[in-house]
Amino acid sequence: MGSFLLEGARRRAGGALPRCMAVALAAVFSGCGLNAGNSQGAAPGAATPIATTPGGGQATPPVHAVPPAPSPPPDPAPVIPPPPPVTTPPPPVAPPPAHGLDWVTVSSETTTPHGFSMWPRLAAFSDGSCVVAGEYMGPVTFGATTLPSPADTGAAGNQALVRYKPDGSVDWAKAAVGGTDSHVSVDDVATFSDGTCVVVGTLYGTAPSPQGPGTAIFGSGVSLSGQGIYVARYGSTGDCLGATLYAVGDTLTMVVAGVTTPVFVVDAGHIFVQVCTFADGSFSVSGQFNGTATFGAFSVSRPYGGVSGPPVQDMFVAHFGADGTPAWVTQGGGTAAGNALVWPDALAACSDGSCIVTGQYSVGSDYSGSFAFGSATLTAPAAGAADGWIAKLSATGSSLWAKRTTIVTPTLPGGSSYCWPRAVSTLADGGFVLSGGFMGSEVTFGIGEAHETTLAYASGPAHIDTFVSKHNADGTLAWATSAPASPLSFPNGIAAFPDGSAVIAGSFYSSVSFGPDHTETGVGAFFARIGSDGTFLWSKSHGGSGCGVAALAEGAFLFLGTNPYGAVTTLGAGEPHETTLPVSSSTEVFVAKYFDY
């Protein structure tokens, strides 16, 4: 830049600049950091000489060659990724079964070929644990506890009560031990929300005369003596909190060893008792009786006809407060004195304090009259038949309604045609589901109602089919369906789920069909799930006998059964938790848990 300025000054001066001016301008430019010439690296303050030609003109600067632009690098060769490794896909994972066995636990072998009773009872707690009550001849072992034999092994009369944890392990086991010539039967068990439970049954002697007084020890400081129906309450750890015996029978004048003597007769060996519990800690008990049944300050009576008159048998329902004190008792039976046979077989509590009781009655060609329950009177069944009945009691014991299920055309002589409601379970809305068996004829439910249904009798003579029915809170029929068998099936338990569906359990021989797609064959126990609309969803079977069932959360349920001595019984065949019960020399009881997603 400085050279251009010097050149302009020289041209304006008309030639070469005087040396003094050239030096002065060069110094100025150098102090400003400007190079007056094209050279680089000149010392500061030094004048850059101006190249001139011999004639005094400026020399032409040299022309430098422009170097060629460098060639761009060649494109890199494309990188080809290696092929992915060849892998074998894992085999498909089978989805978990929609329903099946979770666990099973069984009592250990006893020293007698009879072992446990064929009809133990089951009741569940809300946490998934449960209690099982039954009768045994002993000794018998549950977990680490061995229960003792009766004092008289010929009496066959101890009560076993066992609590199982939610995983199936034994929590505790207790016994009510009968004395010499004494029989302690077990009929039913029910649970309370506080973890306690109540057991009902009968106590009687076996000698010197049947149905005489007997004795039993239920726990430390708790013993009973006499004959009749007992009610025993147990704490959450298995200790007996108390037991009471209630007289059921009649005093008759009988000739004993040639002497006319008043004798109190109790048909305790033929009394079957049921129990249900309520949220407030109270409970109700039902059963059959003849003569007089007394519960505290309350009693009901019916003339005893078993010795000199025609057979007679009424039923009762007694209610007890949370402290075990009797609160009321009511009865149902034949309207003609001495001419009725009534059996209650199942009892269930409703959330409002009322209860449902059901069973069968017979007042056919051999007897007369009808069956009355409160203000409701049920007409006599056809000659030679036994009809089923259902009744509802209020929280104070009054009869709200009573209905019957009717044998249509008995085909078997001698009263062998019957409808027998065997189990009942209530729903949150006050409705309920019912299961049982019928034999010898088709049977009609909901007589005269909108959903009246007649179930065909598919089996042959003396065969038994299973029925399931659902009823509204007022007792009217919602639906009824059957499971035909060849030759027989019989349910012993039913449990309802909150969505209105249910599970039934029982025993069968040869085959039983739960709808067109579910048929079980063989001999043993069955259980079947049924939807809220009465459609059978699925069924399973295995060896042994089906004695009861209890509903748990999320569709799971507990199944109670017995395994006869010498039998090979496998549960959950083909499933992840398949279990074969040990072969035993006695009848054993087992509890299994099944899931249903």
TAHULIN-V513928 format. One record per residue. N is the residue number from 0. SS is DSSP state (hx for helix, st for strand, lp for the rest). PHI is phi in whole degrees, 0 to 359 (999 if undefined). PSI is psi in degrees with one decimal (* if undefined). Layout:
N_SS_PHI_PSI / N_SS_PHI_PSI
This chain:
0_lp_999_-42.2 / 1_hx_301_-38.4 / 2_hx_297_-35.8 / 3_hx_294_-41.7 / 4_hx_295_-41.1 / 5_hx_297_-41.1 / 6_hx_296_-37.9 / 7_hx_294_-39.5 / 8_hx_295_-41.0 / 9_hx_298_-41.5 / 10_hx_293_-39.9 / 11_hx_293_-26.7 / 12_hx_278_-6.6 / 13_lp_81_21.2 / 14_lp_159_-149.8 / 15_lp_289_142.8 / 16_lp_287_148.6 / 17_lp_299_148.9 / 18_hx_301_-37.0 / 19_hx_295_-37.8 / 20_hx_289_-41.6 / 21_hx_298_-42.2 / 22_hx_295_-41.3 / 23_hx_295_-45.8 / 24_hx_295_-39.2 / 25_hx_297_-37.0 / 26_hx_293_-40.8 / 27_hx_299_-48.5 / 28_hx_297_-38.6 / 29_hx_295_-37.0 / 30_hx_291_-24.7 / 31_lp_276_2.7 / 32_lp_79_15.7 / 33_lp_255_134.9 / 34_lp_274_122.8 / 35_lp_284_-15.7 / 36_lp_237_-168.0 / 37_lp_265_-7.5 / 38_lp_285_157.7 / 39_lp_244_149.6 / 40_lp_80_18.7 / 41_lp_293_145.2 / 42_lp_296_145.9 / 43_lp_300_137.9 / 44_lp_81_-11.8 / 45_lp_280_137.9 / 46_lp_282_138.2 / 47_lp_272_122.1 / 48_lp_295_144.0 / 49_lp_265_122.0 / 50_lp_284_130.0 / 51_st_231_157.7 / 52_lp_278_167.8 / 53_lp_301_-25.3 / 54_lp_275_1.0 / 55_lp_99_-6.3 / 56_lp_276_167.9 / 57_st_284_139.0 / 58_lp_287_144.7 / 59_lp_285_126.1 / 60_lp_293_148.8 / 61_lp_291_150.6 / 62_lp_262_119.3 / 63_lp_268_141.0 / 64_lp_286_137.0 / 65_lp_278_119.6 / 66_lp_295_145.8 / 67_lp_294_147.5 / 68_lp_295_139.0 / 69_lp_297_145.8 / 70_lp_289_138.6 / 71_lp_296_147.0 / 72_lp_296_149.8 / 73_lp_294_149.8 / 74_lp_300_136.6 / 75_lp_293_150.5 / 76_lp_296_137.7 / 77_lp_299_140.1 / 78_lp_268_118.7 / 79_lp_263_114.6 / 80_lp_295_150.2 / 81_lp_292_152.1 / 82_lp_295_145.7 / 83_lp_298_148.5 / 84_lp_296_144.7 / 85_lp_279_118.4 / 86_lp_239_148.3 / 87_lp_268_120.4 / 88_lp_299_143.8 / 89_lp_296_151.4 / 90_lp_297_147.1 / 91_lp_300_139.7 / 92_lp_272_124.8 / 93_lp_293_135.0 / 94_lp_296_151.3 / 95_lp_298_149.8 / 96_lp_298_146.1 / 97_lp_289_-24.5 / 98_st_202_148.7 / 99_st_171_-174.4 / 100_st_284_135.5 / 101_st_260_-54.7 / 102_st_203_163.8 / 103_st_214_142.7 / 104_st_226_147.8 / 105_st_223_147.7 / 106_lp_290_155.0 / 107_lp_275_170.8 / 108_lp_295_140.9 / 109_lp_260_175.1 / 110_lp_265_7.6 / 111_lp_238_146.6 / 112_lp_290_-9.4 / 113_lp_268_-43.1 / 114_lp_60_-127.0 / 115_st_277_155.2 / 116_lp_300_150.5 / 117_lp_284_-9.2 / 118_lp_230_61.1 / 119_lp_290_166.8 / 120_st_235_153.2 / 121_st_230_140.3 / 122_st_213_138.9 / 123_st_253_154.4 / 124_lp_260_165.5 / 125_lp_293_-21.6 / 126_lp_274_3.9 / 127_lp_94_-7.2 / 128_lp_281_172.7 / 129_st_203_167.6 / 130_st_235_145.4 / 131_st_236_130.0 / 132_st_239_138.9 / 133_st_195_177.5 / 134_st_250_139.4 / 135_st_217_161.6 / 136_lp_261_-21.3 / 137_lp_66_175.6 / 138_lp_288_160.6 / 139_st_216_143.5 / 140_st_246_132.4 / 141_st_237_115.3 / 142_lp_61_-123.0 / 143_lp_262_6.3 / 144_st_248_127.0 / 145_st_253_121.8 / 146_st_274_143.3 / 147_lp_282_164.2 / 148_lp_285_159.2 / 149_lp_297_157.0 / 150_lp_300_-32.4 / 151_lp_236_104.3 / 152_lp_296_-20.9 / 153_lp_286_-16.8 / 154_lp_281_-22.5 / 155_lp_51_61.6 / 156_lp_215_51.0 / 157_st_253_149.1 / 158_st_260_129.0 / 159_st_252_138.0 / 160_st_227_120.4 / 161_st_232_134.8 / 162_st_250_132.8 / 163_st_250_140.7 / 164_lp_285_169.0 / 165_lp_300_-23.2 / 166_lp_269_3.8 / 167_lp_94_-8.9 / 168_lp_286_153.7 / 169_st_281_127.6 / 170_st_274_-52.9 / 171_st_201_162.9 / 172_st_219_134.9 / 173_st_228_159.6 / 174_st_226_145.1 / 175_st_255_113.5 / 176_st_264_122.4 / 177_st_284_147.2 / 178_lp_279_-173.7 / 179_lp_300_134.8 / 180_lp_57_36.6 / 181_st_231_148.8 / 182_st_231_123.9 / 183_st_250_103.8 / 184_lp_270_157.5 / 185_lp_235_123.7 / 186_lp_248_-33.2 / 187_st_196_161.3 / 188_st_215_146.2 / 189_st_216_152.6 / 190_st_250_157.5 / 191_lp_246_161.4 / 192_lp_292_-18.6 / 193_lp_272_7.3 / 194_lp_92_-1.3 / 195_lp_270_173.7 / 196_st_209_166.2 / 197_st_230_136.8 / 198_st_240_138.0 / 199_st_233_151.2 / 200_st_183_-158.5 / 201_st_231_150.8 / 202_st_235_130.9 / 203_st_201_165.6 / 204_st_267_159.3 / 205_lp_248_-9.3 / 206_lp_204_152.3 / 207_lp_284_-14.6 / 208_lp_230_144.6 / 209_lp_301_147.4 / 210_lp_67_19.1 / 211_st_278_-172.5 / 212_lp_295_146.9 / 213_st_226_174.2 / 214_st_227_154.4 / 215_st_201_145.9 / 216_st_251_120.0 / 217_st_263_-16.7 / 218_st_172_-177.1 / 219_lp_299_114.9 / 220_lp_77_6.8 / 221_st_239_110.8 / 222_st_218_156.4 / 223_st_230_151.6 / 224_st_215_130.9 / 225_st_136_-153.7 / 226_lp_216_147.5 / 227_st_142_-157.1 / 228_st_265_131.3 / 229_st_251_150.3 / 230_st_233_119.4 / 231_st_237_131.8 / 232_st_253_135.0 / 233_st_237_141.5 / 234_lp_282_176.3 / 235_lp_292_-17.8 / 236_lp_259_6.5 / 237_lp_96_-4.7 / 238_lp_289_138.4 / 239_st_284_120.0 / 240_st_275_-17.3 / 241_st_163_154.0 / 242_st_215_142.8 / 243_st_227_141.6 / 244_st_251_130.9 / 245_st_243_130.6 / 246_lp_285_132.1 / 247_st_224_109.2 / 248_st_165_-155.2 / 249_st_205_151.8 / 250_st_265_119.5 / 251_st_240_155.2 / 252_st_268_114.7 / 253_st_231_155.2 / 254_st_266_113.4 / 255_st_241_117.0 / 256_lp_55_40.9 / 257_lp_80_2.0 / 258_st_244_130.0 / 259_st_285_118.6 / 260_st_223_137.3 / 261_st_287_127.9 / 262_st_232_131.6 / 263_st_276_114.1 / 264_st_258_124.2 / 265_lp_237_121.2 / 266_lp_272_50.7 / 267_hx_296_-30.2 / 268_hx_292_-12.2 / 269_hx_241_16.8 / 270_lp_262_130.6 / 271_lp_239_130.1 / 272_lp_241_142.9 / 273_st_236_156.8 / 274_st_217_144.7 / 275_st_221_152.8 / 276_st_242_159.0 / 277_lp_238_163.7 / 278_lp_297_-27.2 / 279_lp_275_6.0 / 280_lp_91_-4.7 / 281_lp_278_171.9 / 282_st_204_160.1 / 283_st_236_150.7 / 284_st_230_136.3 / 285_st_235_157.3 / 286_st_182_178.9 / 287_st_252_159.4 / 288_st_202_163.3 / 289_lp_224_154.0 / 290_st_84_-115.0 / 291_st_227_138.6 / 292_st_240_120.2 / 293_st_242_129.1 / 294_st_231_96.9 / 295_lp_62_-123.5 / 296_lp_274_3.1 / 297_st_243_141.7 / 298_st_210_154.1 / 299_st_229_155.0 / 300_st_217_158.8 / 301_st_204_131.7 / 302_lp_304_132.8 / 303_lp_282_125.6 / 304_lp_243_9.8 / 305_lp_284_-15.2 / 306_lp_259_-51.6 / 307_lp_238_-8.1 / 308_lp_241_-176.9 / 309_lp_292_154.8 / 310_lp_302_141.9 / 311_st_214_143.1 / 312_st_199_119.8 / 313_st_255_175.7 / 314_st_236_156.3 / 315_st_227_157.8 / 316_st_229_123.4 / 317_st_243_140.0 / 318_st_246_141.7 / 319_st_234_140.9 / 320_lp_289_176.0 / 321_lp_298_-24.0 / 322_lp_270_4.7 / 323_lp_88_1.2 / 324_lp_281_130.4 / 325_st_301_134.9 / 326_st_251_-34.5 / 327_st_193_164.3 / 328_st_214_142.2 / 329_st_224_166.4 / 330_st_219_164.1 / 331_st_217_149.3 / 332_st_180_-167.6 / 333_st_291_147.5 / 334_lp_275_-17.1 / 335_lp_259_126.2 / 336_lp_303_127.5 / 337_lp_77_8.7 / 338_lp_228_65.1 / 339_st_195_148.2 / 340_st_231_117.7 / 341_st_234_130.7 / 342_st_238_116.8 / 343_st_273_136.8 / 344_st_236_-15.2 / 345_st_207_148.7 / 346_st_216_135.6 / 347_st_216_141.8 / 348_st_272_143.9 / 349_lp_257_157.6 / 350_lp_294_-21.0 / 351_lp_269_8.8 / 352_lp_94_-9.0 / 353_lp_280_176.9 / 354_st_211_156.8 / 355_st_250_130.8 / 356_st_232_141.9 / 357_st_213_158.1 / 358_st_179_-150.7 / 359_st_225_161.8 / 360_st_215_153.1 / 361_st_223_119.5 / 362_lp_219_51.6 / 363_lp_273_-138.3 / 364_lp_295_-27.1 / 365_lp_277_-15.7 / 366_lp_230_-175.6 / 367_lp_220_166.5 / 368_lp_94_-177.4 / 369_lp_233_178.2 / 370_st_256_121.7 / 371_st_249_136.2 / 372_st_224_104.9 / 373_lp_63_-130.8 / 374_lp_275_-5.7 / 375_st_267_135.2 / 376_st_238_124.9 / 377_st_260_130.4 / 378_lp_292_159.0 / 379_lp_294_143.4 / 380_lp_289_173.4 / 381_lp_299_155.2 / 382_lp_303_131.3 / 383_lp_78_15.2 / 384_st_235_163.5 / 385_st_235_124.9 / 386_st_264_159.9 / 387_st_268_156.5 / 388_st_219_153.8 / 389_st_223_135.3 / 390_st_220_154.0 / 391_st_236_131.4 / 392_st_248_143.0 / 393_lp_285_175.3 / 394_lp_294_-16.0 / 395_lp_255_4.4 / 396_lp_96_-0.4 / 397_lp_281_148.5 / 398_st_281_125.0 / 399_st_268_-39.4 / 400_st_191_162.6 / 401_st_214_139.6 / 402_st_223_164.8 / 403_st_231_154.5 / 404_st_250_129.1 / 405_st_247_130.0 / 406_st_291_129.9 / 407_lp_276_-60.4 / 408_lp_225_97.2 / 409_lp_301_132.4 / 410_lp_249_-7.7 / 411_lp_245_137.7 / 412_lp_284_165.1 / 413_lp_74_26.8 / 414_lp_73_24.9 / 415_lp_272_-6.2 / 416_st_268_124.7 / 417_st_206_160.2 / 418_st_241_124.1 / 419_st_233_92.7 / 420_st_298_128.3 / 421_st_244_-27.2 / 422_st_210_149.0 / 423_st_217_146.1 / 424_st_217_133.0 / 425_st_267_157.6 / 426_lp_250_165.1 / 427_lp_296_-29.9 / 428_lp_274_7.1 / 429_lp_95_-10.4 / 430_lp_284_-176.5 / 431_st_199_160.5 / 432_st_244_148.4 / 433_st_226_143.1 / 434_st_221_154.3 / 435_st_181_-162.5 / 436_st_230_159.1 / 437_st_217_148.8 / 438_st_216_142.4 / 439_lp_85_-7.7 / 440_lp_191_158.6 / 441_lp_293_160.9 / 442_st_224_143.0 / 443_st_248_133.0 / 444_st_248_149.9 / 445_lp_64_48.5 / 446_lp_301_124.0 / 447_lp_77_6.7 / 448_lp_260_172.6 / 449_lp_297_-33.3 / 450_lp_251_31.1 / 451_lp_309_132.3 / 452_st_224_130.7 / 453_st_251_122.5 / 454_st_267_129.8 / 455_lp_289_147.4 / 456_lp_265_106.7 / 457_lp_271_-19.4 / 458_lp_273_173.8 / 459_lp_271_-170.2 / 460_lp_304_137.5 / 461_lp_65_14.3 / 462_lp_268_160.2 / 463_st_233_128.3 / 464_st_255_156.3 / 465_st_263_141.4 / 466_st_236_153.8 / 467_st_224_134.1 / 468_st_223_153.3 / 469_st_237_136.6 / 470_st_231_150.0 / 471_lp_281_174.2 / 472_lp_298_-27.6 / 473_lp_271_7.1 / 474_lp_90_-10.5 / 475_lp_292_151.6 / 476_st_282_134.2 / 477_st_266_-46.2 / 478_st_194_163.4 / 479_st_214_142.2 / 480_st_214_167.6 / 481_st_226_161.2 / 482_st_238_96.4 / 483_lp_296_143.9 / 484_st_231_158.4 / 485_st_217_100.9 / 486_st_265_-19.4 / 487_st_206_153.2 / 488_st_212_152.3 / 489_st_208_122.6 / 490_st_277_142.2 / 491_st_243_-0.4 / 492_st_199_152.1 / 493_st_214_143.1 / 494_st_221_131.6 / 495_st_263_148.8 / 496_lp_255_161.5 / 497_lp_302_-27.0 / 498_lp_277_4.7 / 499_lp_92_-7.2 / 500_lp_281_176.2 / 501_st_205_167.4 / 502_st_231_136.7 / 503_st_242_154.5 / 504_st_217_146.9 / 505_st_184_-156.3 / 506_st_232_156.8 / 507_st_210_165.4 / 508_st_225_123.5 / 509_st_83_-71.7 / 510_st_200_152.1 / 511_st_211_137.8 / 512_st_245_125.4 / 513_lp_253_81.7 / 514_lp_81_177.8 / 515_lp_288_-17.2 / 516_lp_251_1.5 / 517_lp_224_99.8 / 518_st_236_127.7 / 519_st_256_137.6 / 520_st_233_156.6 / 521_st_118_-150.6 / 522_st_221_126.9 / 523_st_156_-144.2 / 524_st_258_151.1 / 525_st_227_158.8 / 526_st_212_148.5 / 527_st_215_140.2 / 528_st_265_138.6 / 529_st_229_134.3 / 530_lp_287_170.6 / 531_lp_294_-16.0 / 532_lp_263_2.9 / 533_lp_93_6.6 / 534_lp_272_129.7 / 535_st_290_129.6 / 536_st_265_-44.2 / 537_st_193_166.8 / 538_st_210_159.6 / 539_st_215_163.0 / 540_st_208_160.8 / 541_st_198_-178.2 / 542_lp_290_176.4 / 543_lp_88_-162.9 / 544_st_237_143.1 / 545_st_266_118.8 / 546_st_250_-24.1 / 547_st_183_169.8 / 548_st_207_148.2 / 549_st_221_133.2 / 550_st_279_141.6 / 551_lp_240_-174.3 / 552_hx_289_155.6 / 553_hx_57_32.4 / 554_hx_83_-3.6 / 555_lp_285_161.8 / 556_st_204_159.8 / 557_st_257_140.7 / 558_st_239_132.2 / 559_st_247_131.8 / 560_st_212_172.2 / 561_st_236_147.4 / 562_st_244_115.6 / 563_lp_291_157.0 / 564_lp_296_139.5 / 565_lp_83_-3.0 / 566_lp_273_146.4 / 567_lp_256_109.2 / 568_lp_240_125.5 / 569_st_243_128.0 / 570_st_254_144.1 / 571_lp_65_40.0 / 572_lp_303_128.4 / 573_lp_80_3.2 / 574_lp_257_166.9 / 575_lp_302_-31.5 / 576_lp_252_30.7 / 577_lp_307_133.5 / 578_st_222_130.2 / 579_st_256_123.0 / 580_lp_290_145.9 / 581_lp_295_140.8 / 582_lp_290_130.3 / 583_lp_237_160.5 / 584_lp_264_13.9 / 585_lp_214_169.4 / 586_lp_280_125.2 / 587_st_242_158.6 / 588_st_254_142.8 / 589_st_223_152.7 / 590_st_237_133.0 / 591_st_230_147.6 / 592_st_248_131.7 / 593_st_241_145.9 / 594_st_251_158.1 / 595_st_211_102.7 / 596_lp_281_*
